[in-house]
């Protein structure tokens, strides 16, 4: 089996899509970062972002004269500038260079004092990590072991090289090639050939000569070329358009998408590249026809949750701000509006006075936690899950560090501002950054903000080292880094059939020099005037009209694996898509029935509760008399007739159970909640559910699902529970129903689905790329029927 290592998750997805179309056996694919995380083992725990930040600040405070590097000791100022230190130290570590390598460089003699300060900061930081039994990307290269078990589980590892390899990464690849077959895939260009020739020399493959514009597959374990082939790009004519206002590029994007579609390209063959991620917000604001999907999702900073918290924090942090307690703030004619009061009143944030009182206090964790939970109440499951993970890190940190409420919020904002929420229900035209496009090809390419300040993007490490020093010290030069970006743009443009590029040109902005360096055919786009683009951004809407025509079944794209999958949700999706749409996509609660619960449901719930309570104390036998005593004590909300019927039924149950226990079975789990990743056939999905009971004897593990109603036929339920068990425990188990309604015995149901059939069904669902018609295939009662049938009688 092969393992493919790709530079981005989008490349992984494209790889699987290409193979699934061929209906071939899938090898495993993984990102470079995930690959390194799996193969590099440390004796310590990986430090969280919060822990790294606080330890680095501590290292700076312990270092004499650190202020000479303009590293502010103020906590908040440090937060804003910490990226430079981490990036610089990480690069030195990955390139296996020390501060001494820079000090010995004549060109940097005047900065020796600064370098000595940096060296002391780094030593203090590494020592703090070790003392706390932590590691990070900076310290890992000094103390690690290879996960040889993982590496040897693959016959061959294919590494898709889309960028540079650090000295540390080169060493790792050399070690891997001694364990298993390792093949590097790469393409040559005028922008990367020098680096690739140097790389071959460092990989002890200097006997290999590379040709320009060729694709290579280098077997590193044999130090030989497996494959060499020339490739020639399509070199399309590039349509260029300049704008004085950045926002007008939005209309340009939608115009070019329409133009490409009319020319015969498919929407999924078109990409929009945004060098400045903030431009995505403009695109989203005008995506009225739902044409776009955003590779990075929606920034959490755009959520109502974040905006409310930030408004609360900013108001408390604003010196001289006076809170207006007037309940009729907006209605009072005498009110003088200000930003912070207006935000607090508009967002209905009523806890400001208490928040302000606690703002500078230490050891305030419980107040902070309760406040976050309060603001989370109305948010969706995905956002809640992300925030709860961050709260776990902060909770651990506050045990060891005395943080004020203000500091807690600053750390919290710093971390969650980089998080994204899934972009649900978008179109087929993808919007992504340059790095996300590595290794991908699109027939239609649209690039915005092609300006000199954004392309090529500069590195933060320039704060410490200039280009000459980097070159003499053996570090990657800025020119080489910029050439790598040139290579990415060249691949995108020259492999496309249609390309459109826009940029801002005014007193502050000029087009990127890259336009002249890429050797591309350019034509000026004059199809529409600026006035036409301005007009295109103005939408006129007619007021909605009341229409009682029954609603047609919704047709839209949907990823059933976006959230953790339960059997109930899977069953609803397969059998009642219309019901699924209203329940799980729109998240509408079902209308209440006239009675609170049905009699059958009451009995079923009671049986589950009684069996759980009884078996918590008796794992290897069933005593009928003790169970009847429990039944009399607890079953006070069902009728006497139902209670007597249960007593008769459980006589048969007692006989069946004790025969079962005589076979050596004993109970190991009751009402077991499981949520885990289930990996099979190259697919990994998050699944969850509750298993009623798990028994075990020396020969087998048995998953048991109680059924007080009808035992289902043709169902995936037992297979789903087997998948849950396998995902959690990495073991196989048999699954059966326990028919508590009629036979009081084990049953597998008629033609129940196997685990293999479930996996095939899930695999098919993962390949769904076309919009889905959410109509119920069965005529079962749908609790939302009145909503879409508009039957008001």
N, C-alpha and C positions, 0 to 999 in steps of 0.2 A: 504494500500500500504506500502511496506517495503522500507527502505533506507539502502543500504549496504555501509559501509565505509571501503575502502581498503587502504593499505599502498602505493600502486603505481598505476600509470596510466596503466601499463602493466597488472596488476592484474584486473583492471576494464575491459580492453579490453578482457582478457581471460574469464571473467565472462559473458560478453555479448555474446561472441562467443559460449560459452557452452550452453547458454539458447536459442540463435537463432537456434542452431542445433536441439534443442528439440521442436522448434516452439511453445514455451510457452509465456505467457504474461510476459513482462519484468518489474521487479521492478527497481527503480532508483539506480545507483551506483555512488559513489563520492570518491575522495581521502581524506585522513585524513586532509591535509592542507586546501583543499577547504571546507571541513566540518567545521573546526574551523573558517574559514573566514566567513562562513554563519551564524554561531550560536553565535559568540562573537561580540557584538556591543559596539562601543566606541563613546563617545560624540565628539571625535576629528577625524581629517583626518589622514589616515595612512601616515607616513613619507616615502619619497622615499629613496633609498639607498644613493643618493647624500646628501640629507638633514641630514640623520643619521650620515653620515661620517663627515660632517662639524660641526655638533653640538657636536659630540664626541671629535673632535679635539679642539673645543672651550672649552669644559669641562676640557680637559687635560691642556690647557693653563691657565685656571682659578685656577687650583689646585696647591698648593705649593708643591715643591719637587717631582713633577711627573717624573722628569728626573731620579730619583733614581730607577724607575722601567724600565729604559732604553726605555722610551717612548719618542722618538725623536720629538722635536718641529718642525723640518723641515717637510714641508708639504708632500714631496714625501716619506721620510722615514716613516712617520706616515701612509701613504697609504699602505705601504707594510706590516705593523704590526698591523693594526687596527683589524684584524680578532680575535686576542687573546682576546682583551677587550670585543668585542661584544659577543663572544662565552661564556666567563666567566660570564659576567653579565646576559646573557640570561639563563644560567643554574641555577644561583642563584634565578632568578625570577621564573622560572618554578618549581623549587624545594621548593619555598616559604621559602628560607633561606636568612639571612642577613649576612653582613660582621661580625656582632657581634657574630654570631654562630661560625665563624672561630676563632675570637679573643679569645674566651673563651676556645679554645682548647689548652691544654698544649703543644702539639706537635708543635704548630705553634707560640709559644711565641716569638721566635727570629724574626719572621716576622711581628710582630704587627704594626710596623711603616709602612711597605709596605701595610698592610691591611687598615690602616687608610687612606693612600693615595688613594687606590682603592675606599674606601667608599666615600671619598670626590668627586672623579671623577664621581661616579655613581649618587650621589645626584645632582651634577651640571648638569649632562646630563639629568636626569629626570625632573629637573626644567626647562631646556631649551626646552625640548619637550612640557611641559605644557604651557610655555609662548608663544610658537609658535602654540599652539592648535594642536599638533601632537601626535601620539602614534606609538609605534612599539612593537615588540615581548617582549621587556624588560619591558615596562611600562604597557602593556595590562592587566596583571594579577592584577594590583592594582586598575584598574577602568574599569569595563565592565558590560554589562548586557547580559543575554541570550536572544536569538531570539526565544521566546516561540511560536510565530506564525509559524515559519518555522518548529520547532520541532513537534508541535501538528498536522501538516499536514500529518504526517506519522503514520500508525498504529503500526509500529515496526521499531526500528533502530538496525541493526546488525553491530557490530564493530569487524572487523577482526584484532585481536591483533597480530602483528608480531614483536613487539619490547618492549621497556619499556614504562611505563606510568609515567610521572612526577607527582609531588604532585598536581600541578595546573590542569593537565588533569584528575587526579583521582577525584578531587573535581567537575570538570565539568561533568564527567560521573555520579557521584552521583546525581547532580542536574537534569540531563537529565532523570535519572531513576525515578525521582519523577514526571515527566511530561508525559512520554510515556514509552512504553515497550522498554527495552534496553537489547540486548543479546550480550555477548562477546564470540567470537570464538577464541580458541587458542589450540596449541599442546604442549605437555610436552616432555622434553628431559633432559638428564643429565646436559646440559648446561644452562637450564633456569628454572629448577624446584624450586630452592631456591628462585629465584625472584618471581615466580608465587605464591608460598606459602605465601611469604611476602605481595604480592599484595592482595591476598584474605583476609588476616588479616586486611589490611588497608581499604578494601572495605566492612568490617564488614561481611565477609563470612568465618571466620576462622573455622566454623563447617564443611566445605567441605574439604575432603581429596583427594589429587590428586595422580593418578597412573602414573608411568613412561611410555612413549611412547603411550600416549592416546590423542585422540582429544576430546575437551570439548566445550559445548555450555552452557554458564552460563547466566541465566536470572537474571540480576542485580536488576531489579525492584522487583523480588520475592526472591532474594538471594538463588536461587536454581539451580541445574544442570538440564538442559532440555535434554541434550544428552551427552552420554559418550561412546566412542568406541575405542577399541585398533587398532593401525595401526602398520604394520611391513614393514619396507623398503625392497627394493630388494637387498641391500648390494652387489652391483656388484664388480667384480674385477677391481681395478683401475690401468690403465696403466700409468706408470711414465716414464718421459724422462728428462734428464738433458742436458743443453747446456752451452757452455762457452760464446757464443754470444747470446744476447737477440733476435736479428733479426731472428735467425734460428728457433725460435718458430713459426714464421709466416708459414714456410713450414710445420711444425708439425701440425698446426691448419688445413690447407687445406688437409693434408694427412689423418687426423683423420675424418674430415667431409666426405671425400670420402669413408673411411673405414666404417663409420657408415651407410652411404647410401647403400653401397653394402651389409651390414648386414640386410637391410630391413627397417631401420628407414626412416621416411620422413624428408625432409629438415626442415619443420616448427617444428619438434620435437627435433631439435638440438639447443643448445645454446653455445655461447662462452663467458666466463666470464673473464673480464679484470680488475684486481685489480688496475692497473695503466692505467688511461684513455689514456695516450699518446701512448700506444701500438696500439690503434685503427688506428692511422695514418699509421703505418706499414702495418696493415691488409688491409687498403684501397688501399695502393700503389700497393699491389700484388693481389688485387681482380679482376683479368683479366676476370674471367668467371662470374662475377657478382653474386656470391653466397651469399653475406652477406647483411644484413640490420643492421643499427646501431641505437640502441634505442635512443641515445642522439642526433642523427643527425650529421651534419657536423659543427665543430667549426667555428664560424665566423672569428676567427683568421687566418683560412686558406684561406679566401676569398681574391681576388685580391684587393678589396676595402681596407681591413684592412692592407694588406702588403704595399700598396702604402702610406697610411697615416703614418704607423709606420716607413717606410724608411725616409719619410720627417721629422718626429719628431726626430728620432734618429740622423739624420745628423745635425739638428739645435742644438740638445742638446750636441753634441760631442765637447768638448773643443778643440780648435786648428784646427778644420776642416776648410779647405779652398775650396770653391766651384770652380770647373774648368768650365769656360765659353766656352771652346772649343766645337764648334758644331760637330766637327769631332773627338770626344773624342776616340771612339773605332778604328777609321781608322788611326789616327795619330800615326806614329811609335815612336814618342818621348814621348808619353803619359806614365806616370807611374800610373798604375791602383791602385786605393784604393777602399775599400768596399763601402763607402758612395757615392762617385762620380759615381761609377759603377752602383749602385742601382738607383740613381736618373736619370742617362742617360738611363739605360735599361728600366726603368718604364716610361720614357718620362715625368718626373715631371718638369715642367718649371717654377714653381712659387716659387722656393726655396729662391731666394734673397729677395723677398718681405716677405715671411714667416719668414725668419730669422730676418728681421727688426722689425717685430711685436711680436716676440717670448716672450719677457719679458714685454710687455705692458699690462696695465689693461684696463678694459672697452672696450674690443675688440670683443664683441659678434657678431656683424654683419659680420666682416671679417671671424671669425670662422665658422659661419653659412653658408656663401656663399661658403667657401672653401669645407665644407662637402657636400653641394649640388652639387658642381662641380664634386667631386669624385664619387658621387652617380649616376650620369647620366646614366652610362652604366650598372648599376646593376639591378638584377631582383626585382620583386614586393615585394617578401617576405623580402629581405634584406632592401629595402627602407623603408618598413613599420616598421621594428624593429628599424632602426636608427632614424626615425622620432619620435618615442616614446621617445627615449632617449634624443633627442634634446629638447623636450617639458620640461622635467625635468630640464635640464641644463639651459634652458632659464629662468625658474622661479628662479633658484638658483642665477644666475648672477645678478638678480635684487637686491638681499639682501646681496650679498658678492662680494667684489672686487676681481675678479679672473683674473690672467694674461692668455694670450693665452697658455702658457706652462701648467698652472694649469688646464685649461679647457681640454686640450688634455689628461693630466694624468688622470683626472676623467673619461673622455670619454673612454679611453682605459680600465681602471679598470672595468667599467660596461659592455662594449660590449664584453670583452674577455671571459666572462662566457656564452654568448649567442650562440645558435646553430641554424643552418639552416636545414630545413627538408632534410632527406636523401631520394631522389627520385629515384624510379626505382631499388631499391636493391633486392637482392634475399630473400629466405625464411629462411635462417639460421640467427638467431638473435645474435647480439653482444651487451652485456650490462654489467654494473657494478653490484657488489654484491647487493647493496640496491635496484636496479631496479628489481631484481629477487625475492624479498620477496614474499612468498606465492605462487610462481609459481612452476610447475613441468615440467621437460623435460625428454624425454627418453634417449637423448644423451647429455652429459655435457663435455665440454672441458674448462679447466681452465689453463690460462697462468700466468707467473710471480708468481708462488706459492713460494715466497721467504719470509724470515723472516722479512725483512724490510717493507714488504707490507701486510703480512697476519700474525696476525690481524693488522688492521690499527690503528695507535695511534691517540689519541685525542690532539688537540691543547691546551686544558685546563691544560695539565700537566705543562705548563709554570708557573702557579700560585700555584697549589696544588698537593702535592704528594699523593700517594695512602692511606697512613695511615691517613692523615688529612681528606681526603674525607670520609673515613669510619667513623671516629669519629664524623664528622660534620653531618653525615646523608645523604651525597651525594652518588651518584652511583659510585662505585669503578671502576678503570680501568680494573680490572680483570673481573668484571661483564659485562662491555662494550665489552671486548674481547670475553667473553663467548657468547654474543649475536651474534657476527660474526661467532663464531664456530658453533652456532646453524644454521645459514643460510647456511653455507657450508655443514653441516651435512645433512640438508634437501635436498639440491640440489643433493648431491652425492648418498645418500642412497635411494632416490626415482627414480633414473635413472636406465636404463638397461645397458648403456655403459658409462664409464667415462675415460677420458684421462687428465692427468695433466702434465704440463711441468714447469720447473724452471731453473733459471740461477745458475750455480755453478762454481765459480772461486775464486780468491784471495779476492774479495770484497763481494761476494754473497754466501749465504748458503740457503738451503731449509727451509721452515717454519716448526716450531715445531709442527704445527697443523697436519702434516702428521702422527705423532706418537700418537696424542691425539684423533683422530677421530675413532679409532677402525675399520679400513677399510682393506680389503684384497688388497695387493699391488703386482704388477708384473712389472718388468723392461722391458720396450719396447726397443727391439734391432732389430726391423724389418729392419731399414735402418741406414746406417752410416751417420756421419756428412757431409761427402763429397757428399752423395746422396742428402741430404737436400740443401746443397749449390747449387748443380747443378739444383735442382728443382726450385730455385729462379731465374734462368737465363732463360729468354724467348727469343727465336729467332723468328723474324717475317719476312715473305716474303713481298716484295714490292707490293703495291696494283695494281691490273690490271683493265683496263677500261672494263666495262661490260655494254652493252646497253640493257640487258634483263630487261623487266619491273620489278619493285620492288614489291615483295609480300607484302601483307598487314602486317604491324607491329603487333606483338603479344607481349604484355608486361603487367605487372601489373600497375594499375593506380588508384589513389584515387582522384575521382572527387571533393571531399570535402577538398582537401588540401588547396586550396585557396577559397576565397569568391565566391559563386556560383551565376551567373546571369542566367536569363531565356534563353538568347541567347546561352550561353555555354551549358546549360542543353539540349536545343532543338538540338543543333548541335551534342552533344554526343549521343543522342537517335536516331537521324535520319541519321547522316552523320559522322560516326566515323573516316573515313579516313580524311575527312576535319578537324575534331576536332584535330586529331593527329598533322597535320602540323600547324594548327593555334594556338592551345593552349598549346601543349606540346613542339613542336619545336619552337613555337612563330615566324613563318615565316609570313611576310606580303604578302598579296595577290598582284598579278601582276595588274598593272593599266590597265583599259580598254582604248580603243582608245579615247572615250569621257570621260570627267571628271566625269559626273554624268548622270544618266538616267533622262528623262523628268518626269517620275512618281516620282522619288526620290526628284527631285526639288520641285514639287508641294506639296508632302507630308511634306517636311521640312518647306515650306512656310506656310502651313496651321497651323502647330504646333506653329510656331513663332507668327503668327498673333493672334491666339486664346489666347496664353499666354499673349501677350502684352495687348490685349483688356480686358481680364478678371482680370488682375492685378488692373484695375480701376473700373470694374463692376462685382461684385460677385453675383448679384441677378437678373440680367435681361440682355437681348440681344437686342441691338438697331441696326437694319439692316443698316441704313444710316451711322451711325458712323463707323460701321465695314467696309462698302464699301469705306469710306474715307481713312481708314487705309490700305485697300487693294490697292487702287490706289497709295498710297504713298510708299508702301513697295514692291509691286510686279512688280519690274522693270526688272527682269531677266527671266520672263516667257513670252510666246507669248501672243499676244492680244486675240487670240482664246481661249487659256486656261484661260485667265483672265475673259472673258465674260462667259465662262462655269461655272467658280467658282461663279460668281455673281448670276447665275440662281440657282445653287445648294444651295447657302447660303440663298436664300429666303425660301426654304424648311427647312433649318437648323434653321432659325429664328423662324419659327412657332413651330418646335419641341422643341427648347430650352425654349421658353417662356411658353409653356404648362408644361414643366418640372419644371420651377421655380414657376409656380402657385401651384404646389403640395407642396410648402414650402421648396424646395431645395435651397441651396445656396452653393457657392464654398468655401471650406476651405483650399485647397492646390492646387498648380499648379506646374507641372514639379518637383515633390517631389523626391529627391534622398534619398534612404533608404539603409542603411546597418545595419544589426542586426543579432543576433543569434536567429534562429527559433528552438524551443524545442518542440518535440512531440514524443510520443511512445518510450521514453527513449533515443532519439537521439537529439543531438544539433548540428546544422550546421550554418555556416556563409553564409548569402545570401545577395544579393544586386540587386538594379534595380532602374529605374526611372518610377514613376507613372505619367501619363499625367495630371490626374485631380482627385480630391476627393471632392464629394458633400455630403451634409448632410441635413436631415430634422428631424423632431421630431421622426420619426419612424425608420429611417435606415441611414446607411452610405453607400455611393455608390462610388466604384472605377470605373473610366472611362478610357478606353484606346482608343484613336483615331485611326481609320483605314481608311486611304485614299485609300488603295488598297483592296484586297479581304479579307473578314472576314474569319479567319482560322476555320477549323473544326477539331474535335478530338484533340484539343490543350490543353496543360497544362498552357497556358499563364495566363488566368484569375485566375486560382487556385494559380499560383505562386505569382500574385499580392496580392491575399488574404493572402497568407502566409507572404509576406513582411509587409503588414499592421498589421497583427496580431502580428508579431514579434516585431514591433516598438511600437505599441500602446496598445497591450494586449487586443484588441477588435476584434469582428467579423465584417466583412463588405461584402456586395454583390459586385460582379464585373461584368461589362458589356463592350462590345465594342461599340463605337460610329461609325457607318458606315457612313463615310464622302465621300465614293466613289459612292454609289448608292442611298440608301434609306434615308440617313440623319436621322437615328433613331437608338435607342438602339438595340443591338443584342447580344445574347450569343453564336452564332455560332451553328453549328450542332454537337450534341453529344460532347459538350465541356467537358473536364475533371473536376471532382470535386476536392475539397481540400483533401478529403479523398483518392481519387485515386492518387493525387500528393504525399501525404505522403507515401502511399504504394510503389510508384515508388522510392522515395528517400530512403526509408527503404531498399528496394531490392538492390539499388546501394551501400548502406553502407555495405552490406553483401558480396559484390564481393571480393573474395579472390583469384580467379584463374586469370591467364593472359587473357587479352582481345584481340580479333582480331579486329584491327582498320580498318575495311572495311565498305564502305558505303552500307547501306541496301537499300537505294533508289537510283535511277539512276539520281537524280538531278545533275546539272552541278557542278563540283568541281573545284574551281579556281587553285588547285594544281595538276590537272590531268597530265599536261605535265611533271611535275617533276617525278612522279613515273611511268608513262607509257613510259617515255624516248622517246617520239615521237618528233623527231627533224626535221620533214619534214616542 
